[in-house]
Amino acid sequence: MSPSRLLPLIALLLTFPVPARALTIANFQAHWVDNVCAVDDSEPFTAGDPDLRFRMAIFDAVSGSIFAACGAGCFDDGVPSTLDGETLDQCGFVTTCGAWDFGDRLIQKVIPDNRSAYFYFGLFDDDTDADDSMGDHWVNYPSVPIATTAWNNNSSPYYPGVGHIIEVCSDPVAEIGWTNNYRLNYSIWFTDTDGPAPLTAPVARDNGVPVTVDDDLFLNFTWNLTSDPHTGISGYAASLWDDNTGSYVFVNVPVPGGSMTVCASGCTRTYTPVSGHSYQFRVTATNGAFPQINNPTTVFSPWITLLVQNLVGVEEAPAALSLSPPAPNPTKDGAAIAYALPSAGPARVEVIDLQGRRIAVLADGSAAAGIHRIEWDGRNADGRRVESGVYWVRLAFGDARKLQRLVVIR
C-alpha cells in the first residue's frame, strides 16, 4: 500500500477513541459549617471573629509519605494502584462568627479497586502571621455513602505524629485547633465507571443434567458467577416468567450466587410448577459490594426456556416408597436408578459396598413426591471407577430404607 493511502488510515487510527480504564471514584462534598468559635486575624489567636478558609482532601491511606507529599497540597495521578492524595483549598475567606454556607464544594479522587479512602476537612483562620487551625474532621474508610452533619473530631491538621499541613492557600499553617469546635455538613459517595462482566445464560438441570424439559416438582437452575474487579458483585437476582399465563412467577428476587431451586416448599423460592406450562428464567448481577456505590450497574443474562410436562407427584404420588432394580445389571460403566417417594421430604440415594461403606452419594436433599430417576456413572466419591464386585444401592427416606443389589463387571 502506498504512503498516500496509509495516511488517511493512520489519521483515522489516531482519532479513534481509546477506551479508558474503568475506575472507582471517591466523591467528597462539603456544604456548610456552623457553631464556629471566635477567632480574628487582627487579634491574638482565639480572639474576635474568624476569617474562615478550609482544605478538603481524600487520601488512599493513612501514610506519613502521603501526608508529607500533600503538606502544601497535592493532586491525584489518576492511577488506581498508586497510593496518593488529592486536596482542594478554599482560599477566599469569609469573616463570620457562626454559620458559613459556602455552597457545594466537591473533590473527587480515583481510588484503588475494592477499597475505600480517608476523607479530610480542615477549617482555618486566615491570621496575620499564619493560618491558625480551628480543628479537623476525618471520615475513615467508609464502605457506604454518607450524608450527615457532624462535630469535627480532630484538633491537629492531619494526624499528629504522622504528617502535618505545611500551608493552605500558600500561607503557612500554625497552631492546633479543637475538637467539637464546629459542625460540618457533608456528603461522601462512591461511583464506578463501568459495570460487571456479562452474564452467560443460566442452565436448567434435572438431577444435575442440563434439560429443556422437566418432569418433576423441582425446577433447578445454575449459572456461572460474574465479576466486577473494581467494586465486586453486591448480589444476584432471578426472574421466572410463565408463558402460559403471560405473567411473572417472581421477578428480580435476591438469590444466592450460582444456583437456585423452585418448588412447593423448602426451596430457594416457593412455587408449584404446572404441568404443560413453559417457563422462562434469567438472572441479574449488580456491582457495588465494596465500596457501595451510588451508580450501581446491573447486567442481565439471556432468558432460557424450560417446559414442564408429564409432571409426576401432583396427582400421581406413589402409595408407597419403592426402589427399582438398577439397569443394566450387571453393569460395566454405570446404571440408571429409579425410585418413588409417597410424599415430599429429604431423601438420600447412595451406593455402598458389602461392608456398608459408602462408595458414592447420588442424591441427598429435599425431594418431591413421585418418581425420580438418576444415573450412576460407576465411579466413587473421588471420581475413580469402582472395582468389579457386588454393591448395594440404598434409598433412605425418613426412617425407611430400601436396598437393591448391583453387580459391576470390568
Stockholm file with secondary structure:
# STOCKHOLM 1.0

chainA/1-410         MSPSRLLPLIALLLTFPVPARALTIANFQAHWVDNVCAVDDSEPFTAGDPDLRFRMAIFDAVSGSIFAACGAGCFDDGVPSTLDGETLDQCGFVTTCGAWDFGDRLIQKVIPDNRSAYFYFGLFDDDTDADDSMGDHWVNYPSVPIATTAWNNNSSPYYPGVGHIIEVCSDPVAEIGWTNNYRLNYSIWFTDTDGPAPLTAPVARDNGVPVTVDDDLFLNFTWNLTSDPHTGISGYAASLWDDNTGSYVFVNVPVPGGSMTVCASGCTRTYTPVSGHSYQFRVTATNGAFPQINNPTTVFSPWITLLVQNLVGVEEAPAALSLSPPAPNPTKDGAAIAYALPSAGPARVEVIDLQGRRIAVLADGSAAAGIHRIEWDGRNADGRRVESGVYWVRLAFGDARKLQRLVVIR
#=GR chainA/1-410 SS CCHHHHHHHHHHHHHSCCCCCCCEEEEEEEEEEESCCCCCTTSSTTCSCCEEEEEEEEESSCCHHHHHHTTTCCCCCSCTTSCCEEEEEEEEEEECSSCEEEEEEEEEEEECTTCCCEEEEEEEEECSSSEEEEEEEEEECCSSCEEEEEECCBCSSSSTTTCCCCEETTEEEESCCCTTSCEEEEEEEEEESSCCCCCCCCEEEETTEECSEECSSCEEEECCCCCCTTTCEEEEEEEEEETTTTEEEEEEEEECTTEEEEESSSSSEECCCCTTCEEEEEEEEEECSSSCCSSCCEEECCCEEEEECSCCSSSCCCSSCEECCCBSSSBSSCEEEEEEESSCEEEEEEEEETTCCEEEEEEEEEECSEEEEEEECSBCTTSCBCCSEEEEEEEEETTEEEEEEEEECC
#=GC SS_cons         CCHHHHHHHHHHHHHSCCCCCCCEEEEEEEEEEESCCCCCTTSSTTCSCCEEEEEEEEESSCCHHHHHHTTTCCCCCSCTTSCCEEEEEEEEEEECSSCEEEEEEEEEEEECTTCCCEEEEEEEEECSSSEEEEEEEEEECCSSCEEEEEECCBCSSSSTTTCCCCEETTEEEESCCCTTSCEEEEEEEEEESSCCCCCCCCEEEETTEECSEECSSCEEEECCCCCCTTTCEEEEEEEEEETTTTEEEEEEEEECTTEEEEESSSSSEECCCCTTCEEEEEEEEEECSSSCCSSCCEEECCCEEEEECSCCSSSCCCSSCEECCCBSSSBSSCEEEEEEESSCEEEEEEEEETTCCEEEEEEEEEECSEEEEEEECSBCTTSCBCCSEEEEEEEEETTEEEEEEEEECC
//
